[in-house]
Amino acid sequence: MPLQSHRYQRPLQALATLLAGVLLALALPAESGMAEQTDAGATATVVICQGFDGCQSRGYSHQGYKTAKGSMYWNMYSGVNCTNYVAYRMIKNGGSATRPAQLKTGKGNAEYWGPSFGYNATPMVGSIAWWKANVPGAGSAGHVAYVEQVISATEIVISESNYGSEFSWRRISKSAGPWPSGFIHYKDVALKATAAPTVVGTAKVGVPLRATTGTWTPAGTYTYQWYAAGHTIVGATASTFTPGAGELGKAIQVRVTAARASYVSGGSSSAATAATAPGTQTVGTPPSIDGTAQVDQTLTASLGDYTPKPASTTVQWLADGAPIPGATGPTYKPTQDVANERLSIVVTTTTPGYTTLTTTSAPTDPVLAPDITVAQPGGVQGKLLVGETLTADPGVLKPSDAKATYVWMRDGQQMPAFTGPRYVVKPLDIGKKISVRVQLTHLGYRSKALVLGPVGGVKAPSGLEVRVATTRARTALVKVIVTAPDSRRPSGNVWLKMQGKKHLVRLVRGVGKVRLTGLRPGQRRLVALYMGDARTTRVKSTVTVKVRGAQPVKKTKRG
C-alpha cells in the first residue's frame, strides 16, 4: 500500500479540510507583502505566492505538478501532499523514477526521509528541505519541501504542496523560522550547459587557441582544462592554450567546469579540433654576414633570430648563389677563387613540431683585393710602472711601409691627447689596462685597425718608512708606513726580520705596528719588506736598532 507524506489518512478528510482552512487563514497573499507570525510575534516565513495558478501567473512555477499530481511518485499518495510533490521534483531533476531503496516499506512519511537519505545543515538549490516530526513547521509526520533558491546559508526559498493548501512558494529565514531540521541532497541542481563550449582558432603548433565558456543555466564562474587526444594536458588550465610539439597530430578539446554557490558544479566539453598541424617558424632578424668581403679576411655568419628559438641550425656559404664546397661553418675566409663574387649564407632552422625554415642573407659587396696584413704581431712594450715609457709596436706589416697612427686608451676609453707611438705611464693608470689603437693605411690597400694590448697591472713605486722605539729593555716597538704616489693607503703585509726571526705585520690604511720582545741588547739590524699589492710594487728597507738591556739593580746599605 503506498505511503503518504503525513499520517493523515483519507478517512480523516474532514480533519484535513479543517487544517487547510487554518493554513489559508494564516497564509497571507504575496501581494500584501506580509508574512506569517510565530507565537513570539517575530517574522517566521514570507509567503511569496499560493495556488498552482496563482504562483504560475506570477512566474513561480510548479513544474507541471498541477496536472501531474494525479500520479504517484516513488509510491507516495497522489494529490496535493509534500512527499509526492518532492518525489516528482527529484525525478524531474534526473533522479530515479523508481522508489529509492533508502525509503523502506512503511518508511515513506516525511519524518523518515532525513534519517533514510541522510542530511546536513547546508542548503543547496534542488535539495530537499526536511523537518522532523512535531517541530515548528511540521506536523506529526514531518514535512519536506523543494529548495528553489538559496539566498544565504540562513535564508532560503522553497516550494511545497500540502494537504489543504494546494501549492505555495515561501521564503524562510533561520533567525525567525521555522527553519528545516536539515537538508537532503538526493539530486541537487547542477549547472548545465545549454550550449557547449567551443575552441576558437586553428589547432597549430605555436598558435594560441581560445575557449568560449558556452552558455550555462544558471550562469556561474568557469575553470578550464585542455586535452590532447583525450588526455589531460598538465598545467593547461587557462582560457587560452598554445599547442606545443607534444600536441602535434593530436586533436584538442577543452572542458569547462561551471561553479556557483549553492549549486552542484557542472562540466561540458567542446568538440575536438582537427589534428594539430605543424607550426610555422617566423624570422625576427634575418641572417647576415659580418666583416669585410676581402680575400683572406675572415667573415662571420650572423644566424639571425627566429620564433620559436630553433632546436638546430645549419649554415651553407654561397658565392654568386652557388654553394661553396665545405663552407658550412660559422666563419669563412674568402680565397682567390671567389674574388669579385658576392657572398651570402643560407641558414636552415629546425624545431620539433614546426616546418623546416630556410632563410638566405643579403649578398655582400664583391670580394675585395688583399688587405694590409700583420706578418708578425707586435704589442705594447715597457715597464708597467708610473713614470715609465710604453712603446707601441704594430709588428711586421705587409706591405712593410704601411703608415701607422696611434691613439692610446685607458680601460678601453680613448685618450685623444696621446697620439704618438710612446706613452708615459701616469698615476691615473694604476690598476688600469692600457692599450693603443693603431690605424694602418697604404695606397692601394684597405685600411686596417689594430688594437695592441690591453696590458694590465700598472703599479706605482711605493715608499716604506720604518720607525722603531726601544724604550723598554729587550723590546722594540716597530711602526711601518707604506705610501703610494696616488695618495692611496696601500693594503697588504710587511715582513720584518730581526735576530733571525720573521714577523708578519698587516697593514691597515697603509700603517702597521708590532712589538718585538725577547731581543738581545745591542746594535741590531732590522729588515722590512713590503710585499706590494695589485697597485703598488715591492719595497725593502733596512734600519739599525739599538736594543736596550735591563738596568742593574742598585744595592742599598743597611745601617
Rosetta blueprint (number, residue, H / E / L):
1 M L
2 P L
3 L E
4 Q L
5 S L
6 H L
7 R L
8 Y L
9 Q L
10 R H
11 P H
12 L H
13 Q H
14 A H
15 L H
16 A H
17 T H
18 L H
19 L H
20 A H
21 G H
22 V H
23 L H
24 L H
25 A H
26 L H
27 A L
28 L L
29 P L
30 A H
31 E H
32 S H
33 G L
34 M L
35 A E
36 E E
37 Q E
38 T L
39 D L
40 A L
41 G L
42 A L
43 T E
44 A E
45 T E
46 V E
47 V E
48 I E
49 C E
50 Q E
51 G L
52 F H
53 D H
54 G H
55 C H
56 Q H
57 S H
58 R L
59 G L
60 Y L
61 S L
62 H L
63 Q L
64 G L
65 Y H
66 K H
67 T H
68 A H
69 K L
70 G L
71 S L
72 M L
73 Y L
74 W L
75 N L
76 M E
77 Y L
78 S L
79 G L
80 V L
81 N L
82 C H
83 T H
84 N H
85 Y H
86 V H
87 A H
88 Y H
89 R H
90 M H
91 I H
92 K H
93 N L
94 G L
95 G L
96 S L
97 A L
98 T L
99 R L
100 P L
101 A L
102 Q L
103 L L
104 K L
105 T L
106 G L
107 K L
108 G L
109 N L
110 A H
111 E H
112 Y H
113 W H
114 G H
115 P H
116 S H
117 F H
118 G L
119 Y L
120 N E
121 A L
122 T L
123 P L
124 M L
125 V L
126 G L
127 S L
128 I E
129 A E
130 W E
131 W E
132 K L
133 A L
134 N L
135 V L
136 P L
137 G L
138 A L
139 G E
140 S L
141 A L
142 G E
143 H E
144 V E
145 A E
146 Y E
147 V E
148 E E
149 Q E
150 V E
151 I E
152 S E
153 A L
154 T L
155 E E
156 I E
157 V E
158 I E
159 S E
160 E E
161 S L
162 N L
163 Y L
164 G L
165 S L
166 E L
167 F L
168 S E
169 W E
170 R E
171 R E
172 I E
173 S E
174 K L
175 S L
176 A L
177 G L
178 P L
179 W L
180 P L
181 S L
182 G E
183 F E
184 I E
185 H L
186 Y L
187 K L
188 D L
189 V L
190 A E
191 L L
192 K E
193 A E
194 T E
195 A E
196 A L
197 P L
198 T L
199 V E
200 V E
201 G L
202 T L
203 A L
204 K E
205 V L
206 G L
207 V L
208 P L
209 L E
210 R E
211 A E
212 T L
213 T L
214 G L
215 T E
216 W E
217 T E
218 P L
219 A L
220 G L
221 T E
222 Y E
223 T E
224 Y E
225 Q E
226 W E
227 Y E
228 A E
229 A L
230 G L
231 H E
232 T E
233 I L
234 V L
235 G L
236 A L
237 T L
238 A L
239 S L
240 T E
241 F E
242 T L
243 P L
244 G L
245 A H
246 G H
247 E H
248 L L
249 G L
250 K L
251 A L
252 I E
253 Q E
254 V E
255 R E
256 V E
257 T E
258 A E
259 A E
260 R L
261 A L
262 S L
263 Y L
264 V E
265 S L
266 G E
267 G E
268 S E
269 S E
270 S L
271 A L
272 A L
273 T L
274 A L
275 A L
276 T L
277 A E
278 P L
279 G E
280 T L
281 Q L
282 T E
283 V E
284 G E
285 T E
286 P L
287 P L
288 S E
289 I E
290 D E
291 G L
292 T L
293 A L
294 Q E
295 V L
296 D L
297 Q L
298 T L
299 L E
300 T E
301 A E
302 S E
303 L L
304 G L
305 D E
306 Y E
307 T E
308 P L
309 K L
310 P L
311 A L
312 S E
313 T E
314 T E
315 V E
316 Q E
317 W E
318 L E
319 A E
320 D L
321 G L
322 A E
323 P E
324 I L
325 P L
326 G L
327 A L
328 T L
329 G L
330 P L
331 T E
332 Y E
333 K L
334 P L
335 T L
336 Q H
337 D H
338 V H
339 A L
340 N L
341 E L
342 R L
343 L E
344 S E
345 I E
346 V E
347 V E
348 T E
349 T E
350 T E
351 T L
352 P L
353 G L
354 Y E
355 T L
356 T L
357 L E
358 T E
359 T E
360 T E
361 S L
362 A L
363 P L
364 T L
365 D L
366 P L
367 V L
368 L E
369 A L
370 P L
371 D E
372 I L
373 T E
374 V E
375 A E
376 Q E
377 P E
378 G E
379 G E
380 V E
381 Q E
382 G L
383 K L
384 L L
385 L E
386 V L
387 G L
388 E L
389 T E
390 L E
391 T E
392 A E
393 D E
394 P E
395 G E
396 V E
397 L E
398 K E
399 P L
400 S L
401 D L
402 A L
403 K E
404 A E
405 T E
406 Y E
407 V E
408 W E
409 M E
410 R E
411 D L
412 G L
413 Q E
414 Q E
415 M L
416 P L
417 A L
418 F L
419 T L
420 G L
421 P L
422 R E
423 Y E
424 V E
425 V L
426 K L
427 P H
428 L H
429 D H
430 I L
431 G L
432 K L
433 K E
434 I E
435 S E
436 V E
437 R E
438 V E
439 Q E
440 L E
441 T E
442 H L
443 L L
444 G L
445 Y L
446 R E
447 S L
448 K E
449 A E
450 L E
451 V E
452 L E
453 G E
454 P E
455 V E
456 G E
457 G L
458 V L
459 K E
460 A E
461 P L
462 S L
463 G E
464 L E
465 E E
466 V E
467 R E
468 V E
469 A E
470 T L
471 T L
472 R L
473 A L
474 R L
475 T E
476 A E
477 L E
478 V E
479 K E
480 V E
481 I E
482 V E
483 T E
484 A L
485 P L
486 D L
487 S L
488 R L
489 R L
490 P L
491 S L
492 G L
493 N E
494 V E
495 W E
496 L E
497 K E
498 M E
499 Q L
500 G L
501 K E
502 K E
503 H E
504 L E
505 V E
506 R E
507 L L
508 V E
509 R L
510 G L
511 V E
512 G E
513 K E
514 V E
515 R E
516 L E
517 T E
518 G L
519 L L
520 R L
521 P L
522 G E
523 Q E
524 R E
525 R E
526 L E
527 V E
528 A E
529 L E
530 Y E
531 M L
532 G L
533 D L
534 A L
535 R L
536 T E
537 T L
538 R L
539 V E
540 K E
541 S E
542 T E
543 V E
544 T E
545 V E
546 K E
547 V E
548 R L
549 G L
550 A L
551 Q L
552 P L
553 V L
554 K L
555 K L
556 T L
557 K L
558 R L
559 G L
